[in-house]
């Protein structure tokens, strides 16, 4: 029966692993320097998820059936992400901000606007940005994105 004993030596591992070689210190320093950048990137985005908006059709009826008039209502399901300008912070009134986004989505009449989905998204993003910046009274919002957008 043969027994094999392997010993691995790591540079700077003496003294209970407290010492680091130059390349190890550089690696840790670079990680530390990158952490504040990552944290500030996360702080620049605010997420408002799970909007479900019933969009009523104010136009004339599309068709009539035996039960009466049929209108073509739509449902909008979306998630909104707001990008803040550099160094800005979003107010803590998340419920109020969410209501502003919801009302902006609800007030937008997709029936009178272009039927192109990309154009509807562009218009909604701009209206949300304007509504939030007007409420905050400052140009905090840089851009608005949809991570989920379904118009049913």
Number of C-alpha atoms within 10 A of each C-alpha: 2 4 5 5 5 6 6 5 8 10 13 14 12 11 7 7 10 8 13 15 11 10 10 13 12 12 11 12 11 11 11 11 11 11 11 11 11 10 10 12 13 11 16 18 19 17 15 19 15 11 17 16 17 15 20 16 16 12 11 10 12 10 10 10 7 6 6 9 11 13 15 14 13 15 14 16 16 18 16 21 17 22 22 20 15 13 9 15 14 18 10 8 8 13 10 13 18 17 11 16 21 16 14 19 22 17 11 15 15 21 15 10 11 12 10 9 13 10 12 16 15 13 16 20 22 13 17 23 22 16 18 21 15 12 11 14 9 10 14 21 24 15 16 20 19 18 12 13 15 12 16 10
